[in-house]
Amino acid sequence: MYNHIENQLSLDEFDYPIGKLKADNRWIVLSKLIPWEAIEKKYREHFGKKGNVAKSSRIALGSLIIKTIYNCSDEDVTHHVEENPYLQYFLGMKKYEINTCPFSKQSMSEFRKRFSDLEVLNAINGIIIEKVDLIEEKKTGTKNSGELVIDATCIPADITYPQDTKLLNRCREETEKIIDEVCETNKIKKPRMKRKLARQDYLNFSKSKKRGAKQTRKAIKKQLSYIRRNLSFIEKYIEAEYDLKKYEKDLKKIQRIYEQQNTMIIENKRSTPDRIVSYQQDYVRPIVRGKAHCKTEFGPKLEISVELGFTRIETFSFDPFNEGKNLQSIVEKFKSRTGYYPEKVLVDKIYRNRENLIFCRNNGISITGPLLGRPKKDAVVDKKEEYEDICKRNCVEGKIGEVKGRYGLDRLFARTKLTTVSQIGVAIIVTNLMKGLRLLFSIFIMILFKNTKPSKISFSTFC
């Protein structure tokens, strides 16, 4: 059940026993940048007309924003809210309550699930960008204008480095647990599973200093044989109509891992479609990036665009994809927002395929980088413009570094698909909020020292 929340309190209405809150505090300003009413309309869809009254959308999203800005644990978020009156005002509380937090640390996981729809998060992000309102008058006509910077990255998940033998050993141990629980529940004799021998085989391989291809293949075959034996016992229990419903999800996962590893051994391959590399997070896939420090990363792949310093999520997938195929759709989204194509697109070399070059040429878009094919002898290269484009493209690298280094996306500690999407989406939203905060600060400085107001920035939105 969900009830409509009241409108934002003014600073005079907020009951603070010591005095008044400062109007220029960052949390006060951030509360005005966020479209709470628009968020609430989407948030209400999660609830029915019965049950306990849920926490408001402002508390749910606000707590996630606080966690992302401080880059702390769920428990630390509750401590910050208890100690800070500005955070309580940011969450929509009517008065400062000492040592009181309107939610518990266990509620944070539920908040993440409720804000796990990428379309909703992108809509919130778009409203926030529009509220900052950098352009005083919208451009009209068909002439191209503006610059669009695009890049992709992998968000590493918090998993151990994948090894086939380690993954199969985990599957074998899980099947043994299932067999033990079924036998104890139904009071039947446990079969011989050779678990000590299987464990010793795994340890002998994992502790060996030299692991050649033959030794690895042999160790995988042994673990597969143990899993095959355990699965045959489980099939007999299913035929005997024992209750195994609570193990259904794990059994499907184990069966899929077994089939993938067995196929690679039979066909002598090193890869397979939708390969599972983590038992706990079976949605994580290997993403080949070709970086110097790590050729392959493990986690979701994210493609973002930067326009006037603000970041948007363009593509998000747990499976690998070729970002060069998404350029045209990203540019079309830009046109649908603004009414015109960008004047220049700053991208990596992977985006410069033949289709994209033809698309940009037909629409009057300048795209960075050299022409395809062998360079001509008499070709004239504008090194100054090329250097400027490289410098401008650094902004997207900076945004990726910001969300990873500052807002916790350098290592995702989420444990489900939904919470992973939530953590990434909120991090992008916070990046734009802090950009708006810095922009406001620069306006204040210009007004204070120059007594002037920038003509291209709408300051009335925040007053």
Number of C-alpha atoms within 10 A of each C-alpha: 13 19 12 11 14 10 9 18 15 11 15 10 11 19 18 16 9 7 8 12 16 11 11 10 10 16 20 18 18 17 19 16 20 21 15 19 16 12 19 16 11 14 19 17 10 10 13 9 9 8 9 8 11 12 16 19 25 22 18 22 23 21 24 24 19 22 24 25 17 14 18 14 12 18 13 15 24 21 15 19 24 18 16 14 21 19 22 24 24 23 23 22 20 17 15 20 18 11 12 13 17 13 15 12 15 10 13 21 15 12 20 22 17 20 26 20 15 18 12 15 20 18 13 21 26 18 16 20 21 12 17 22 17 17 13 11 10 8 13 9 7 9 13 18 14 13 19 23 23 25 22 23 17 24 24 20 21 16 18 10 10 14 12 18 21 20 21 25 22 17 24 26 17 18 25 20 12 18 20 15 14 19 16 12 11 10 9 10 10 14 11 9 17 11 13 9 11 19 14 11 15 19 13 10 17 16 9 9 7 10 13 9 9 9 13 15 15 14 21 22 18 16 25 23 15 22 25 16 16 22 20 11 17 20 11 11 16 13 8 9 9 14 13 15 9 9 12 11 10 16 19 11 16 22 14 14 23 21 13 17 23 16 15 13 16 9 8 10 10 9 12 11 8 15 17 22 22 21 19 15 17 16 18 25 23 22 21 14 15 10 9 7 6 9 10 14 21 23 26 25 22 21 18 20 23 20 16 12 15 22 23 20 21 18 16 19 14 20 16 18 15 9 18 18 15 15 21 16 11 17 21 15 14 17 14 11 11 15 17 20 25 23 17 19 21 23 23 18 11 11 23 20 13 10 13 17 17 13 14 20 11 9 14 15 20 16 21 19 15 12 13 10 6 7 9 8 6 6 8 7 9 8 9 9 11 14 11 10 19 16 10 14 22 13 18 24 16 11 20 24 14 17 19 18 13 16 23 21 23 18 15 19 15 18 15 14 16 17 22 21 23 21 24 26 24 26 25 24 25 20 23 22 23 14 17 23 18 13 14 17 14 12 16 16 12 14 13 11 8 9 9 12 14 10 10 11 17 16 17 7 11 12 6
